[in-house]
Amino acid sequence: LDLCWSTAFQSLEAKFIQGNSVTPIPPGSLRGQTAQQTTCGLLYGILVRPPLAPKLLELLVGVASDGFGYAISQLEILAFAKFHKLRVPSAVQLVWLVGELVGMETPGADRLVVGLFRGVQAGDVSEKGQGVWSELLSVLLRQLPWLYQPSRSHVLCVAVYSALCVLGTHSRASSGNSLALTITFLQTLLRQQWKACCGIGRDFVRVLYMAAVPFKIAEMQEFWRQLRSPTSVPAISDVLAVPT
């Protein structure tokens, strides 16, 4: 995280934070510190001080007069460009924060979700990779109405495609909890949003085949048979005709 974020948080901490207690920020009390500096300081605190995160998020809601626009822009940098540099606790906190923003229907939260899916590499079975992956899936399972909105079909497609790619890696690594959660996540989305998932296109056929046939994941074989069925809607030929 940038040094300026840490400096901004230290300034806030000296005035408004005592142990695990957080004092509301009175209007006009941040003279000499811009709204952007305050936002960065609060984001830093949320990422490095988990026990304070809910209270700091409340403060962030109060100072984000631009509808979280600046906060989202800074979090996008973390999700897309700097995620690999975050330590495990901060990476998990970032996922928690994105989940809270999703719950508040914050504009731009969909971009953050996509960034997190891209930030977690399919072959990463480290503590950080699996911990963040499990937290991300848990967040979305709690926010299915948000994910199922037609305007977020691209997020759903990224989520399903990423999960199918990760499935083979976690299966080979025998990562029990993470594997079980990934299967549950895919079963839920594939059963409830089959047509939207098929919109991924030909790469959907490829990764579903890999999960069902070479990796022999029983729960995915059901969907592979469904896709190959003569009565499948859409037909497998139609799915293969769609470039990913």
C-alpha positions as CSV (number, residue, x, y, z in Angstrom):
1,L,0.0,0.0,0.0
2,D,1.2,3.5,-0.8
3,L,3.0,5.4,2.0
4,C,0.6,8.3,1.6
5,W,-2.3,6.0,2.6
6,S,-0.4,5.1,5.8
7,T,0.4,8.7,6.6
8,A,-3.3,9.7,6.0
9,F,-4.5,7.0,8.3
10,Q,-2.0,8.0,11.0
11,S,-3.4,11.5,10.9
12,L,-6.9,10.2,11.3
13,E,-5.9,7.7,14.0
14,A,-4.4,10.5,16.1
15,K,-7.7,12.4,16.1
16,F,-10.5,9.9,15.9
17,I,-9.3,6.4,16.9
18,Q,-8.6,5.3,20.4
19,G,-7.9,1.5,20.7
20,N,-11.0,-0.1,19.1
21,S,-13.1,3.0,19.5
22,V,-13.8,5.3,16.6
23,T,-15.1,8.8,17.0
24,P,-17.4,10.2,14.2
25,I,-15.6,12.9,12.1
26,P,-17.4,16.2,12.7
27,P,-18.0,18.4,9.6
28,G,-15.2,20.8,9.0
29,S,-12.7,19.0,11.3
30,L,-10.4,17.9,8.5
31,R,-8.8,21.2,7.7
32,G,-5.5,20.7,5.9
33,Q,-6.5,17.2,4.8
34,T,-8.4,16.8,1.5
35,A,-11.4,14.5,1.1
36,Q,-9.2,12.3,-1.1
37,Q,-6.5,12.0,1.6
38,T,-9.2,11.1,4.1
39,T,-10.6,8.5,1.8
40,C,-7.2,6.9,1.3
41,G,-6.6,6.9,5.1
42,L,-9.9,5.2,5.8
43,L,-9.3,2.6,3.1
44,Y,-5.9,1.9,4.6
45,G,-7.4,1.4,8.0
46,I,-10.0,-0.9,6.7
47,L,-7.4,-3.1,5.0
48,V,-4.9,-3.3,7.9
49,R,-7.1,-3.0,11.0
50,P,-9.9,-5.6,10.5
51,P,-11.5,-5.2,13.9
52,L,-12.1,-1.5,13.1
53,A,-13.2,-2.1,9.5
54,P,-17.0,-1.8,10.0
55,K,-16.7,1.4,11.9
56,L,-14.2,2.9,9.5
57,L,-16.5,2.0,6.6
58,E,-19.2,4.0,8.3
59,L,-16.9,7.0,8.4
60,L,-16.1,6.4,4.7
61,V,-19.8,6.5,3.9
62,G,-19.9,9.9,5.6
63,V,-17.0,11.5,3.8
64,A,-17.6,9.9,0.3
65,S,-19.5,12.9,-1.1
66,D,-18.8,11.7,-4.7
67,G,-20.8,8.4,-4.3
68,F,-17.6,6.4,-3.6
69,G,-16.2,7.4,-7.0
70,Y,-12.7,8.2,-5.8
71,A,-12.6,5.2,-3.4
72,I,-13.6,2.9,-6.2
73,S,-10.9,4.3,-8.5
74,Q,-8.3,3.6,-5.8
75,L,-9.6,0.1,-5.0
76,E,-9.5,-0.7,-8.8
77,I,-5.7,0.0,-8.7
78,L,-5.4,-2.5,-5.8
79,A,-7.6,-5.1,-7.4
80,F,-6.2,-5.0,-11.0
81,A,-2.6,-3.9,-10.5
82,K,-1.4,-4.4,-6.9
83,F,-3.3,-7.3,-5.6
84,H,-0.3,-9.6,-5.8
85,K,1.6,-7.3,-3.5
86,L,-1.0,-7.4,-0.7
87,R,-0.4,-9.6,2.4
88,V,-3.0,-12.3,3.2
89,P,-5.0,-10.3,5.8
90,S,-5.2,-7.2,3.7
91,A,-6.2,-9.2,0.6
92,V,-9.0,-10.9,2.5
93,Q,-10.0,-7.5,3.9
94,L,-10.2,-6.1,0.3
95,V,-12.6,-8.8,-0.6
96,W,-14.7,-8.1,2.5
97,L,-14.8,-4.4,1.6
98,V,-15.8,-5.1,-2.0
99,G,-18.6,-7.4,-0.6
100,E,-19.8,-4.5,1.5
101,L,-19.8,-2.2,-1.5
102,V,-21.7,-4.8,-3.5
103,G,-24.3,-5.0,-0.7
104,M,-24.7,-1.2,-0.9
105,E,-25.2,-1.4,-4.6
106,T,-22.2,1.0,-5.1
107,P,-21.6,2.0,-8.7
108,G,-18.4,0.5,-9.9
109,A,-18.4,-2.5,-7.5
110,D,-18.9,-4.8,-10.4
111,R,-15.5,-3.7,-11.8
112,L,-13.9,-4.5,-8.5
113,V,-15.4,-8.0,-8.5
114,V,-14.0,-8.6,-12.0
115,G,-10.6,-7.3,-10.8
116,L,-10.5,-9.7,-7.9
117,F,-11.3,-12.7,-10.1
118,R,-8.5,-11.7,-12.3
119,G,-6.2,-11.1,-9.4
120,V,-6.6,-14.6,-8.0
121,Q,-4.5,-16.8,-10.4
122,A,-6.1,-20.1,-11.3
123,G,-2.9,-22.0,-10.3
124,D,-2.4,-20.3,-7.0
125,V,-3.1,-22.9,-4.2
126,S,-1.1,-20.9,-1.6
127,E,-2.7,-19.7,1.6
128,K,-3.3,-16.3,0.1
129,G,-4.8,-17.7,-3.1
130,Q,-7.2,-20.1,-1.4
131,G,-8.1,-17.8,1.4
132,V,-9.0,-14.9,-0.9
133,W,-10.7,-17.2,-3.4
134,S,-12.9,-18.8,-0.7
135,E,-13.8,-15.3,0.7
136,L,-14.7,-14.0,-2.8
137,L,-17.0,-17.0,-3.5
138,S,-18.7,-16.6,-0.1
139,V,-19.3,-12.9,-0.7
140,L,-21.0,-13.6,-4.1
141,L,-23.1,-16.5,-2.7
142,R,-24.5,-14.0,-0.2
143,Q,-25.2,-11.5,-3.0
144,L,-26.8,-13.6,-5.7
145,P,-29.7,-11.2,-6.4
146,W,-27.0,-8.5,-7.2
147,L,-25.0,-11.0,-9.3
148,Y,-28.1,-12.2,-11.2
149,Q,-29.2,-8.7,-12.5
150,P,-29.0,-8.7,-16.3
151,S,-26.7,-5.6,-16.2
152,R,-24.1,-7.8,-14.4
153,S,-24.1,-10.8,-16.8
154,H,-20.5,-10.0,-17.6
155,V,-19.6,-10.4,-13.9
156,L,-21.5,-13.7,-13.7
157,C,-19.6,-15.0,-16.8
158,V,-16.2,-14.0,-15.4
159,A,-17.1,-15.7,-12.1
160,V,-18.2,-19.0,-13.7
161,Y,-15.4,-19.1,-16.1
162,S,-12.8,-18.4,-13.4
163,A,-14.4,-21.0,-11.1
164,L,-14.2,-23.7,-13.7
165,C,-10.6,-22.8,-14.4
166,V,-9.8,-23.0,-10.7
167,L,-11.7,-26.2,-10.2
168,G,-9.1,-28.4,-11.9
169,T,-6.2,-26.8,-10.0
170,H,-7.9,-27.2,-6.6
171,S,-9.0,-30.7,-7.4
172,R,-5.4,-31.7,-8.2
173,A,-4.2,-29.9,-5.0
174,S,-6.8,-31.7,-2.9
175,S,-7.7,-28.4,-1.2
176,G,-10.9,-29.7,0.5
177,N,-12.7,-26.6,1.8
178,S,-11.8,-24.5,-1.2
179,L,-12.7,-27.3,-3.7
180,A,-16.1,-27.9,-2.0
181,L,-17.0,-24.2,-2.0
182,T,-16.0,-23.9,-5.6
183,I,-18.3,-26.8,-6.6
184,T,-21.2,-25.4,-4.5
185,F,-20.7,-22.0,-6.2
186,L,-20.7,-23.5,-9.7
187,Q,-23.7,-25.8,-9.0
188,T,-25.7,-22.8,-7.8
189,L,-24.9,-20.6,-10.7
190,L,-25.1,-23.2,-13.4
191,R,-28.5,-24.5,-12.2
192,Q,-30.0,-21.0,-11.7
193,Q,-28.4,-19.1,-14.6
194,W,-27.6,-21.8,-17.2
195,K,-28.4,-19.6,-20.3
196,A,-26.4,-16.7,-19.0
197,C,-23.4,-19.1,-18.3
198,C,-23.6,-20.5,-21.8
199,G,-23.2,-16.9,-23.0
200,I,-19.5,-17.3,-22.1
201,G,-19.2,-19.0,-25.5
202,R,-16.8,-21.7,-26.8
203,D,-14.4,-21.4,-23.8
204,F,-17.3,-22.4,-21.6
205,V,-17.5,-25.7,-23.4
206,R,-13.8,-26.2,-23.1
207,V,-13.5,-25.5,-19.3
208,L,-16.6,-27.4,-18.5
209,Y,-15.3,-30.4,-20.5
210,M,-12.0,-30.2,-18.6
211,A,-13.7,-30.3,-15.3
212,A,-16.1,-33.1,-16.2
213,V,-13.9,-35.4,-18.3
214,P,-10.1,-35.2,-17.7
215,F,-10.5,-34.1,-14.0
216,K,-13.6,-36.3,-13.5
217,I,-15.4,-34.0,-11.1
218,A,-18.7,-35.8,-10.6
219,E,-20.7,-32.6,-9.9
220,M,-19.6,-31.1,-13.2
221,Q,-20.4,-34.2,-15.2
222,E,-24.1,-33.5,-14.7
223,F,-23.7,-30.2,-16.5
224,W,-21.5,-31.6,-19.2
225,R,-24.2,-34.2,-20.0
226,Q,-26.8,-31.4,-20.0
227,L,-24.8,-29.4,-22.5
228,R,-24.3,-32.4,-24.8
229,S,-28.0,-33.4,-24.7
230,P,-29.9,-33.1,-28.0
231,T,-32.5,-31.1,-26.0
232,S,-30.0,-28.7,-24.6
233,V,-31.1,-25.0,-24.8
234,P,-28.9,-23.5,-26.1
235,A,-27.5,-26.3,-28.2
236,I,-23.8,-27.0,-27.8
237,S,-23.2,-26.0,-31.4
238,D,-24.7,-22.6,-30.7
239,V,-22.5,-22.2,-27.7
240,L,-19.4,-23.1,-29.7
241,A,-20.4,-20.6,-32.3
242,V,-20.0,-17.7,-29.8
243,P,-16.4,-16.4,-29.5
244,T,-15.3,-15.8,-25.9
